[in-house]
Amino acid sequence: MKHPLVEAKTPFARMIQQALEEVSYFDMELSCFIRIKLTKGKGNLGKIGCLNNRGYRVVGIKNFRLLQSHLVCLWFTGELPKTGQEMDHIDGNQGRDCPGNLRVIPKELNDKNLKMFKNNKSGYTGVRNANSKKNPYQSYIIVNKKFINFGNFSTREEAAIARNNWIQSHPEYGFTTRHGT
């Protein structure tokens, strides 16, 4: 797509949109911006940006570093996500920045479909070592910044089942099936 679908209204968003439009276009098949014009000291022709340490594509424009997913939002809606909002990849694949795979949601909701952290030692989200020899695994969840303890269990699997049962019985909190996997 050579031109933005919706022209940005705010000065900052319009400046970013124009700068992006001058040097690139959005490729729907590749789900990324393609550089078609070289600028002073800026990258090569082809895909714009690079992956950050969390696997998201980051693009440098006008001395700003923006997530490509935010730029896709800008390109197709004319707006960048507001403070407290994030771009959610509906299928969980942060490399697929196509408009149909993105939605703007509050950070609190996006946190409810996070994948398991890489430094997790138990192998299950919401399960950690407890200070108990008899029941060494604690099951918990954090809801609205409040810690909810489901108790201590003899195996990691039992602790994970307790947590998952709670999530399934409380859909009103918005945790997704992707949370912790």
C-alpha positions in Angstrom: 0.0 0.0 0.0 1.7 3.1 -1.2 -0.2 5.7 0.8 -1.7 5.8 4.3 -5.3 4.6 4.3 -6.2 7.4 6.8 -4.4 10.7 7.1 -3.2 11.5 10.6 -4.7 14.5 12.4 -2.2 15.3 15.2 1.0 17.1 14.2 3.4 14.4 15.5 1.5 11.5 13.9 1.3 13.4 10.6 5.0 14.1 10.7 5.8 10.4 11.2 3.3 9.3 8.6 4.8 11.7 6.0 8.3 10.7 6.8 7.4 7.0 6.4 5.5 7.7 3.2 8.5 9.5 1.6 10.8 6.5 1.9 8.6 3.4 2.1 5.3 1.6 1.4 3.4 -1.1 3.4 3.6 -4.6 1.9 0.4 -6.5 2.9 1.9 -9.9 2.1 5.1 -9.4 4.1 3.3 -7.4 6.8 6.0 -4.8 7.0 7.2 -1.5 5.6 9.6 -1.7 2.6 12.2 1.0 2.1 12.2 2.2 -1.5 14.4 5.3 -1.1 17.7 5.6 0.6 18.2 8.5 3.0 21.4 9.9 4.5 23.0 7.2 6.7 19.8 5.2 6.9 19.8 1.4 6.2 19.3 -0.5 3.0 16.5 -0.9 0.6 14.0 -3.6 1.7 12.4 -4.3 5.0 12.7 -1.3 7.4 13.8 -1.7 11.0 15.2 -4.4 13.1 14.0 -6.8 15.8 14.4 -5.8 19.4 15.3 -8.2 22.2 11.6 -9.1 22.7 11.1 -10.0 19.0 9.2 -6.9 17.9 10.3 -4.9 14.8 11.4 -1.4 15.7 11.7 1.4 13.1 13.7 4.6 13.4 12.0 7.7 11.9 13.0 11.3 12.5 15.2 10.3 15.5 12.3 8.4 17.1 12.2 4.6 17.5 8.7 3.2 17.1 7.3 -0.3 17.0 6.3 -1.3 13.6 2.9 -2.4 14.9 2.3 1.2 16.1 3.2 2.4 12.6 0.8 0.0 11.0 -1.9 1.3 13.3 -1.0 4.9 12.2 -0.9 3.9 8.5 -4.4 2.3 8.6 -6.2 4.4 11.2 -4.4 7.7 11.2 -3.6 7.4 14.9 -0.9 6.0 17.2 -1.9 4.1 20.3 -2.5 6.5 23.2 -0.7 6.3 26.6 -1.9 3.2 28.4 -2.8 1.4 25.2 -0.8 -1.3 23.4 -1.0 -3.2 20.2 -2.1 -6.8 20.6 -1.2 -9.4 18.1 -4.4 -11.4 18.0 -2.7 -14.7 17.0 0.2 -14.1 19.4 2.7 -13.8 16.6 4.5 -10.5 17.1 6.2 -10.9 13.7 2.8 -10.6 11.9 2.1 -6.9 11.8 -0.8 -7.0 9.3 -3.9 -4.8 10.1 -6.2 -7.8 10.6 -3.9 -9.3 13.3 -3.6 -6.1 15.3 -5.9 -4.4 17.8 -5.4 -1.5 20.2 -6.3 -2.6 23.7 -5.5 -1.3 27.2 -2.2 -2.5 28.7 -4.0 -4.3 31.5 -5.9 -6.4 29.0 -2.8 -7.1 26.9 -1.0 -8.3 30.1 -3.6 -11.0 30.4 -2.4 -12.8 27.3 1.3 -12.6 27.9 3.4 -15.7 27.1 5.4 -17.4 29.8 8.5 -15.4 30.8 11.8 -16.9 29.6 13.3 -16.8 33.1 10.4 -19.0 34.5 11.9 -21.9 36.5 8.8 -24.0 37.1 7.7 -24.4 33.5 4.2 -23.0 34.3 3.0 -19.4 34.5 1.8 -18.6 38.0 3.7 -21.4 39.6 6.8 -20.8 41.8 8.9 -22.5 44.4 7.4 -22.2 47.9 9.2 -22.4 51.2 7.7 -25.8 52.0 9.2 -29.3 51.8 5.8 -31.1 51.8 4.2 -28.8 49.2 7.0 -27.1 47.4 5.0 -25.4 44.6 2.9 -22.3 45.1 0.1 -21.4 42.6 -0.9 -17.8 42.2 -2.2 -15.1 39.8 -2.1 -11.3 39.9 -5.4 -9.6 39.1 -5.8 -5.8 39.1 -2.4 -5.5 40.9 -3.6 -7.9 43.7 -1.8 -11.2 44.4 -4.2 -14.1 44.7 -2.7 -17.3 46.3 -4.2 -20.6 45.4 -2.1 -22.5 47.9 0.9 -24.8 47.9 1.0 -28.1 46.0 3.2 -31.2 45.9 3.7 -31.0 42.1 4.1 -28.2 39.6 1.3 -29.8 37.5 -1.2 -29.7 40.4 -0.3 -26.0 41.0 -0.8 -25.2 37.3 -4.2 -27.0 37.2 -5.4 -25.0 40.2 -4.5 -21.7 38.5 -6.0 -22.7 35.2 -9.2 -23.9 36.9 -9.5 -20.4 38.5 -8.9 -18.7 35.1 -11.6 -20.8 33.4 -14.1 -20.2 36.2 -13.5 -16.4 36.2 -13.8 -15.2 32.5 -14.8 -11.8 33.8 -11.1 -11.0 34.4 -10.3 -11.4 30.7 -7.4 -13.8 30.8 -7.0 -15.5 27.4 -6.1 -19.1 26.6 -2.8 -17.8 25.3 -1.8 -16.5 28.8 1.3 -18.2 30.0 1.8 -20.6 27.2 
